[in-house]
Amino acid sequence: MLKNKSFYISFRDVFLSLREVWLPCLLAWHDISVRYKRSKVGQFWLTLNTLVYISSLGLIFGTLFRLNLHEYLPNICAAILTWNFINTSISDGCLSFISSDSIILQVNLPFFMHIIRTVARNLIIFGHNIIIFPIIAIAVGYSMNYYALLIIPGLVFIVINLLWVCVILSVLCTRFRDLHQVVTSILQIIFYATPVVWDAKILPSTVSPLVVKLNPFYNFIDLVKQPLMGHPPHTNEWLFCGVLAVVGWCVALCVLGKYKQRIAYWL
């Protein structure tokens, strides 16, 4: 009975948020606009900074390890753009309720709206940054094909998974404030353990391929990277992300429904 009540509370909260999804999306756009207010370049400072970072990292690692820049630069560009989106969404998601405490304590809005606002803000930033890929691809003479359109369903799968991750972490981090620093540290470790700046093909034979294939971040990145590199993602990656979304959302709905009434007191 308690589980059914928790599911009802959380499901209603999510439904009401999605019904008025324009509001958190508008707030997300406002967050970015305020950050770069009075700047001539505006939000595209994000793109310029990321372009410099990816180009520098790609040239340095590509030169040091004598890699083929024709393939390596587009590869690392797609991987880092996707990783940055995932990383910042999770990191910001930990603070979704804490950063919106004034709204939560004064306005009766569904809690899931604050999660949507966080992920939407980072999705907008990803939209700005994605133009870096064709720039680098043209610079190194790398051609794209129609498989690039598959990044759209790939992003949908990633967003669906990021939303449930942010729901769980935002509730836990509101209760345990130090958890945000723990999550940030874990994400730094995952960055090096995930094929972002290195290729999974270079793993030694003594390491099982399952170490990479069972890494959710590897599968998420591949849903965007492979289409941009001209290849369709493997069916197993779609299935993995789909199953993970179903299981994750069941847990997220339980957590949100059980602790929703306490969040305002924790703030």
ZAMARGU-4260 file (C-alpha; in steps of 0.2 Angstrom, whole numbers, plus 5000, padded with zeros to 4 digits):
<rodrens>
0) 5000/5000/5000 | 5014/5012/5004 | 5023/5008/4988 | 5007/5011/4978 | 5005/5028/4987
5) 5023/5033/4984 | 5022/5028/4965 | 5006/5038/4964 | 5014/5054/4972 | 5029/5053/4961
10) 5020/5049/4945 | 5008/5063/4948 | 5023/5075/4951 | 5031/5069/4935 | 5015/5070/4925
15) 5011/5088/4931 | 5029/5093/4927 | 5028/5086/4909 | 5011/5094/4906 | 5019/5111/4909
20) 5037/5107/4902 | 5038/5124/4894 | 5041/5132/4911 | 5057/5123/4916 | 5063/5124/4899
25) 5061/5143/4899 | 5069/5144/4916 | 5084/5134/4909 | 5086/5146/4895 | 5085/5161/4907
30) 5099/5153/4918 | 5111/5153/4903 | 5105/5171/4897 | 5109/5178/4915 | 5126/5169/4916
35) 5132/5178/4900 | 5122/5195/4902 | 5131/5210/4894 | 5143/5198/4885 | 5145/5202/4866
40) 5147/5184/4862 | 5135/5178/4875 | 5131/5159/4876 | 5144/5155/4863 | 5158/5158/4875
45) 5153/5140/4880 | 5156/5134/4863 | 5173/5144/4861 | 5180/5137/4877 | 5175/5120/4873
50) 5182/5121/4855 | 5199/5127/4862 | 5199/5113/4875 | 5195/5099/4863 | 5207/5105/4850
55) 5221/5107/4862 | 5217/5090/4870 | 5216/5081/4854 | 5232/5088/4846 | 5242/5085/4862
60) 5236/5067/4865 | 5236/5064/4846 | 5254/5070/4844 | 5261/5061/4860 | 5253/5044/4855
65) 5256/5046/4836 | 5238/5044/4832 | 5229/5048/4816 | 5222/5065/4819 | 5210/5062/4804
70) 5200/5050/4815 | 5206/5054/4832 | 5201/5072/4833 | 5182/5069/4827 | 5182/5054/4839
75) 5188/5063/4854 | 5177/5078/4850 | 5161/5068/4849 | 5166/5059/4865 | 5170/5074/4875
80) 5155/5084/4870 | 5143/5070/4875 | 5153/5067/4891 | 5152/5085/4896 | 5133/5085/4894
85) 5132/5069/4905 | 5144/5075/4918 | 5137/5092/4920 | 5119/5086/4920 | 5123/5074/4934
90) 5134/5086/4944 | 5121/5100/4943 | 5107/5087/4946 | 5114/5084/4963 | 5110/5102/4967
95) 5093/5104/4958 | 5083/5106/4974 | 5096/5115/4984 | 5099/5128/4970 | 5080/5131/4969
100) 5077/5132/4987 | 5069/5149/4986 | 5056/5143/4973 | 5052/5127/4982 | 5049/5136/4999
105) 5038/5149/4991 | 5030/5142/4976 | 5020/5126/4975 | 5028/5118/4959 | 5030/5100/4955
110) 5048/5095/4961 | 5052/5086/4944 | 5051/5103/4936 | 5068/5107/4944 | 5076/5091/4937
115) 5069/5096/4920 | 5076/5113/4922 | 5094/5106/4926 | 5094/5094/4912 | 5087/5106/4899
120) 5100/5119/4903 | 5114/5107/4900 | 5105/5101/4884 | 5104/5118/4877 | 5123/5120/4881
125) 5126/5104/4872 | 5116/5111/4857 | 5127/5126/4857 | 5143/5115/4858 | 5138/5102/4845
130) 5142/5114/4831 | 5160/5111/4836 | 5160/5093/4828 | 5157/5098/4810 | 5170/5112/4812
135) 5183/5100/4817 | 5177/5087/4805 | 5179/5099/4790 | 5196/5105/4797 | 5203/5087/4796
140) 5194/5082/4781 | 5182/5070/4789 | 5165/5067/4780 | 5149/5063/4789 | 5134/5053/4783
145) 5116/5051/4786 | 5119/5040/4801 | 5122/5057/4810 | 5103/5059/4812 | 5103/5044/4824
150) 5110/5056/4838 | 5092/5062/4840 | 5086/5046/4847 | 5102/5043/4856 | 5100/5060/4865
155) 5082/5055/4869 | 5089/5039/4878 | 5102/5048/4887 | 5090/5062/4893 | 5078/5049/4899
160) 5092/5041/4909 | 5099/5057/4916 | 5082/5062/4922 | 5080/5047/4934 | 5098/5048/4939
165) 5096/5067/4944 | 5080/5063/4953 | 5088/5051/4965 | 5104/5061/4967 | 5095/5077/4970
170) 5084/5069/4984 | 5100/5061/4992 | 5111/5077/4991 | 5097/5088/4998 | 5097/5076/5013
175) 5116/5073/5014 | 5125/5089/5007 | 5142/5081/5007 | 5137/5068/4994 | 5138/5081/4980
180) 5157/5081/4983 | 5158/5062/4983 | 5148/5061/4966 | 5160/5074/4958 | 5175/5064/4964
185) 5167/5048/4957 | 5164/5056/4940 | 5182/5061/4939 | 5187/5043/4941 | 5174/5037/4928
190) 5180/5050/4916 | 5197/5041/4915 | 5189/5024/4916 | 5178/5027/4901 | 5184/5028/4883
195) 5183/5046/4881 | 5201/5052/4877 | 5206/5034/4873 | 5199/5020/4862 | 5192/5004/4869
200) 5202/4995/4856 | 5218/4998/4865 | 5213/4988/4880 | 5225/4974/4884 | 5219/4956/4881
205) 5220/4952/4899 | 5206/4965/4902 | 5188/4958/4898 | 5178/4968/4886 | 5164/4967/4898
210) 5173/4980/4909 | 5169/4993/4895 | 5153/4986/4888 | 5145/4986/4905 | 5150/5004/4909
215) 5134/5014/4907 | 5144/5030/4902 | 5152/5020/4888 | 5135/5015/4881 | 5128/5033/4883
220) 5143/5041/4874 | 5142/5028/4860 | 5124/5032/4856 | 5130/5050/4850 | 5148/5046/4845
225) 5145/5032/4833 | 5132/5041/4823 | 5143/5056/4821 | 5158/5045/4816 | 5147/5037/4803
230) 5142/5021/4811 | 5125/5015/4819 | 5126/5011/4837 | 5126/4992/4841 | 5109/4985/4846
235) 5115/4979/4863 | 5119/4998/4867 | 5101/5003/4863 | 5094/4988/4874 | 5106/4992/4888
240) 5101/5010/4889 | 5083/5005/4888 | 5083/4992/4901 | 5093/5004/4912 | 5080/5017/4910
245) 5066/5006/4915 | 5075/5000/4931 | 5081/5017/4935 | 5064/5025/4934 | 5056/5012/4945
250) 5069/5016/4958 | 5068/5035/4955 | 5049/5035/4957 | 5050/5026/4973 | 5063/5038/4980
255) 5054/5054/4975 | 5037/5047/4981 | 5044/5042/4998 | 5054/5058/5002 | 5045/5071/4992
260) 5036/5078/5008 | 5053/5080/5017 | 5063/5089/5004 | 5056/5106/5009 | 5061/5103/5027
265) 5079/5097/5022 | 5081/5114/5013
</rodrens>
